[in-house]
Amino acid sequence: MRDLFMSTLRKAIAELLEQESFDLREISKRLHIKEREALDHLEHVARSVRPKRFIMEPACCLDCGFVFKKRDRLGTPGKCPICRSLSVSPPRFKILAPAKDIAHSVKKMAIGERLWKK
């Protein structure tokens, strides 16, 4: 029973991220779960989302603008390594369609536009 509940939550998180980008707090509020629990599920969703792409917009310092580009962990950093500020925006997450599907739909639109113009 618990495994079914977990997979359902993970599917719900994946469906949310396919619609628009969310941070960890927004995901936990939307699904009425704790942030730590959302983080655990999000880590699994990030690994199992293939062939779609899991995109993470990195966290950044609100005071000096430092961007945490090389950070692999999905949680929000505690403080900025440059200015030591605690004002750090959380990373945002999104799931995109596979690259070939995007290219295929763009190609299809281009062909459609060409036919439309004739």
Backbone bond lengths (Angstrom), bond angles and torsions (degrees), N, CA, C in turn:
res aa  C-N    CA-C-N  psi(-1)  N-CA   C-N-CA  omega(-1)  CA-C   N-CA-C  phi
1 M - - - 1.459 - - 1.525 110.81 -
2 R 1.328 116.79 -43.42 1.465 120.87 -178.65 1.531 110.94 -64.95
3 D 1.362 118.57 -37.53 1.465 121.55 179.59 1.522 111.32 -64.04
4 L 1.328 116.57 -38.70 1.458 120.65 178.22 1.517 110.14 -63.76
5 F 1.333 116.74 -41.98 1.458 121.54 178.81 1.518 110.44 -63.29
6 M 1.336 117.64 -41.92 1.459 121.38 -179.60 1.528 110.87 -64.13
7 S 1.326 116.87 -45.89 1.460 118.39 -178.13 1.526 110.38 -66.66
8 T 1.323 117.27 -32.90 1.451 120.27 178.05 1.527 110.34 -66.29
9 L 1.318 117.55 -42.46 1.460 120.92 177.20 1.522 110.88 -62.09
10 R 1.306 116.71 -42.21 1.464 120.87 -179.56 1.519 110.73 -65.10
11 K 1.318 116.76 -39.56 1.465 119.87 176.19 1.516 110.78 -64.47
12 A 1.325 116.59 -38.73 1.464 120.85 178.63 1.529 110.47 -64.40
13 I 1.323 116.98 -41.61 1.464 120.78 177.80 1.527 109.85 -63.42
14 A 1.327 117.19 -44.55 1.465 120.81 179.52 1.525 110.94 -61.93
15 E 1.331 117.39 -41.45 1.460 120.53 179.46 1.534 111.10 -65.14
16 L 1.335 116.89 -39.68 1.467 120.58 176.84 1.524 110.90 -60.00
17 L 1.338 115.76 -46.30 1.463 120.55 -175.46 1.525 112.46 -72.31
18 E 1.323 117.67 -20.72 1.458 120.00 175.51 1.523 110.88 -74.47
19 Q 1.335 117.15 -26.12 1.466 121.22 -178.69 1.523 111.83 -79.27
20 E 1.344 117.43 -49.03 1.457 122.11 -179.72 1.520 109.97 -159.00
21 S 1.325 117.27 175.86 1.465 119.72 -178.41 1.533 110.08 -86.83
22 F 1.333 115.37 144.26 1.454 123.02 -179.64 1.518 109.05 -137.48
23 D 1.344 116.34 153.56 1.454 119.24 168.46 1.526 107.76 -97.20
24 L 1.309 116.38 175.83 1.458 121.51 -174.41 1.531 112.18 -61.58
25 R 1.316 117.05 -42.01 1.463 120.88 -179.28 1.531 111.15 -64.57
26 E 1.325 117.29 -40.36 1.464 120.73 178.77 1.529 111.19 -64.66
27 I 1.327 116.47 -39.38 1.466 120.27 177.81 1.525 110.05 -63.20
28 S 1.331 116.57 -46.66 1.470 119.62 -177.87 1.526 111.37 -65.12
29 K 1.322 117.91 -37.96 1.467 119.99 177.84 1.525 111.39 -68.11
30 R 1.317 116.18 -41.74 1.463 120.69 -177.90 1.532 111.89 -63.71
31 L 1.346 116.44 -36.83 1.467 120.77 -176.84 1.533 113.32 -100.86
32 H 1.338 116.77 1.64 1.469 122.15 177.81 1.529 112.49 58.15
33 I 1.325 115.62 47.81 1.461 121.45 176.42 1.529 108.68 -130.51
34 K 1.328 117.26 167.14 1.462 121.58 178.42 1.525 109.62 -71.55
35 E 1.339 115.68 152.91 1.468 119.83 179.78 1.521 111.56 -61.41
36 R 1.315 117.41 -39.13 1.474 120.80 179.78 1.529 110.53 -62.87
37 E 1.321 116.47 -40.99 1.462 120.51 178.58 1.533 109.97 -66.77
38 A 1.331 116.75 -40.40 1.466 120.56 177.31 1.529 110.52 -62.93
39 L 1.332 116.74 -38.62 1.462 121.11 178.90 1.532 110.92 -63.31
40 D 1.329 117.30 -43.60 1.465 121.05 178.44 1.530 110.88 -60.43
41 H 1.315 116.79 -45.04 1.468 120.66 179.58 1.526 111.19 -67.72
42 L 1.327 116.14 -38.52 1.462 120.43 -179.28 1.525 111.32 -63.97
43 E 1.330 117.31 -37.81 1.464 120.70 177.22 1.525 110.38 -61.84
44 H 1.312 117.03 -39.36 1.468 120.25 178.81 1.522 110.55 -70.38
45 V 1.324 117.33 -42.03 1.469 121.11 178.82 1.528 109.93 -60.73
46 A 1.325 117.33 -40.43 1.472 121.07 179.91 1.525 111.62 -61.12
47 R 1.339 116.85 -35.03 1.467 120.36 -179.63 1.519 112.46 -79.81
48 S 1.325 117.81 -29.10 1.464 120.28 -170.26 1.524 114.13 -108.29
49 V 1.301 119.22 13.45 1.458 121.77 -173.79 1.531 113.43 -83.31
50 R 1.290 118.59 -7.63 1.460 122.43 -177.52 1.523 111.54 -55.04
51 P 1.293 120.64 143.03 1.457 131.53 9.82 1.527 113.60 -84.97
52 K 1.324 118.20 0.60 1.463 120.17 176.68 1.521 109.06 -72.86
53 R 1.329 116.50 169.70 1.467 120.14 -177.15 1.524 110.36 -111.88
54 F 1.326 116.06 129.55 1.454 122.54 175.75 1.524 107.56 -91.62
55 I 1.324 116.83 118.78 1.454 122.18 -176.62 1.526 109.09 -110.85
56 M 1.332 115.91 133.14 1.454 120.73 176.22 1.524 109.09 -119.67
57 E 1.323 116.21 117.73 1.462 121.29 173.27 1.525 105.65 -82.02
58 P 1.328 119.46 119.05 1.463 120.67 -171.02 1.528 113.97 -65.62
59 A 1.324 114.42 155.74 1.466 121.65 175.00 1.522 108.66 -68.51
60 C 1.335 116.24 156.02 1.464 119.13 176.21 1.528 110.05 -145.62
61 C 1.317 114.70 153.99 1.467 121.77 179.33 1.520 108.77 -75.97
62 L 1.312 116.69 131.58 1.464 120.76 -179.33 1.526 112.44 -79.86
63 D 1.338 117.05 -15.84 1.461 120.47 -179.69 1.533 112.65 -90.63
64 C 1.340 117.29 -53.25 1.471 119.29 -175.62 1.527 112.86 -104.54
65 G 1.330 119.17 -11.71 1.460 121.62 177.78 1.520 115.02 87.52
66 F 1.346 118.59 6.23 1.464 121.52 178.87 1.527 109.53 -59.70
67 V 1.341 117.07 133.61 1.461 122.67 -179.90 1.519 108.94 -107.91
68 F 1.322 117.02 129.21 1.466 123.53 -178.69 1.534 109.77 -84.00
69 K 1.336 117.17 67.43 1.465 122.11 -175.49 1.524 113.21 -67.51
70 K 1.318 117.93 -38.31 1.462 121.36 -172.75 1.522 113.16 -89.79
71 R 1.305 118.59 3.36 1.462 121.99 -177.31 1.524 109.88 -76.52
72 D 1.342 116.51 126.61 1.460 121.84 179.79 1.520 112.81 -93.77
73 R 1.317 116.81 -26.91 1.473 119.69 -178.92 1.524 110.38 -69.81
74 L 1.328 116.18 146.78 1.454 120.92 -175.02 1.527 113.62 -85.92
75 G 1.315 117.88 -16.64 1.460 121.34 -178.57 1.522 112.20 -75.05
76 T 1.331 115.74 167.14 1.459 121.67 178.90 1.522 110.06 -77.43
77 P 1.338 118.62 131.88 1.469 120.74 177.21 1.533 111.04 -63.02
78 G 1.326 116.33 152.24 1.456 121.13 -178.59 1.516 113.15 -72.79
79 K 1.336 116.60 -44.73 1.464 119.80 -179.75 1.523 109.77 -154.31
80 C 1.314 114.84 163.02 1.459 122.20 -179.46 1.527 109.96 -74.40
81 P 1.337 118.75 133.38 1.461 120.36 179.03 1.538 112.86 -74.24
82 I 1.311 118.05 -16.41 1.461 121.75 -178.36 1.530 111.39 -88.11
83 C 1.338 116.51 -58.14 1.468 120.00 -174.37 1.535 113.03 -105.59
84 R 1.323 117.35 -1.55 1.468 123.53 179.30 1.529 114.15 63.27
85 S 1.313 117.05 19.35 1.455 121.58 178.96 1.528 109.78 -74.29
86 L 1.316 116.68 147.41 1.457 121.99 176.79 1.531 111.41 -91.57
87 S 1.333 116.39 -2.72 1.469 121.67 -179.69 1.527 109.63 -85.39
88 V 1.315 115.82 87.43 1.465 121.63 -177.75 1.522 108.27 -122.18
89 S 1.327 116.58 126.28 1.464 119.76 177.52 1.527 108.42 -75.51
90 P 1.326 118.16 142.17 1.460 120.45 -178.14 1.529 111.74 -74.21
91 P 1.327 117.06 156.34 1.465 119.24 174.77 1.527 110.36 -68.64
92 R 1.316 116.19 152.58 1.473 121.54 178.03 1.521 107.87 -114.80
93 F 1.331 115.96 150.36 1.458 121.94 -173.45 1.517 110.51 -126.36
94 K 1.340 114.68 147.99 1.462 121.44 178.51 1.519 108.70 -153.23
95 I 1.316 116.41 150.81 1.462 121.96 174.79 1.521 107.57 -115.09
96 L 1.341 115.76 125.49 1.458 122.02 179.68 1.515 110.49 -107.95
97 A 1.328 115.38 155.03 1.462 121.22 176.61 1.530 108.97 -64.52
98 P 1.336 117.48 158.50 1.469 120.08 178.08 1.526 111.44 -57.18
99 A 1.311 116.00 147.79 1.464 121.83 -175.33 1.524 112.19 -58.83
100 K 1.332 118.29 -39.95 1.461 119.24 -177.41 1.522 111.33 -69.01
101 D 1.354 117.82 -31.30 1.455 120.30 176.57 1.520 110.75 -67.30
102 I 1.330 116.14 -38.59 1.461 120.69 178.49 1.528 109.31 -65.67
103 A 1.334 116.78 -46.76 1.461 120.94 179.97 1.522 110.24 -62.53
104 H 1.335 116.99 -39.86 1.456 121.16 -179.51 1.534 110.40 -64.48
105 S 1.328 117.50 -43.26 1.459 119.79 -179.14 1.525 111.15 -69.35
106 V 1.342 117.46 -35.10 1.464 120.41 176.98 1.524 109.40 -65.99
107 K 1.336 116.67 -42.52 1.459 120.51 179.04 1.526 110.05 -63.48
108 K 1.331 116.16 -41.14 1.449 121.04 179.47 1.533 110.26 -62.87
109 M 1.342 116.62 -41.91 1.463 120.38 178.95 1.514 110.43 -64.62
110 A 1.342 117.53 -40.35 1.461 121.05 -179.77 1.521 110.34 -63.94
111 I 1.339 116.84 -41.43 1.466 120.27 178.13 1.522 109.44 -65.00
112 G 1.329 116.39 -42.84 1.456 120.72 179.04 1.513 112.19 -61.95
113 E 1.326 116.87 -40.32 1.467 120.85 178.58 1.523 110.35 -65.63
114 R 1.335 116.05 -39.61 1.464 119.68 179.47 1.520 110.69 -63.34
115 L 1.321 116.40 -44.15 1.466 120.42 179.52 1.522 110.31 -66.22
116 W 1.317 116.44 -35.69 1.461 120.91 -178.45 1.528 110.70 -66.27
117 K 1.330 117.08 -36.91 1.463 121.02 -176.39 1.519 112.64 -73.30
118 K 1.327 118.60 -21.29 1.488 120.75 -176.57 1.473 113.08 -73.14
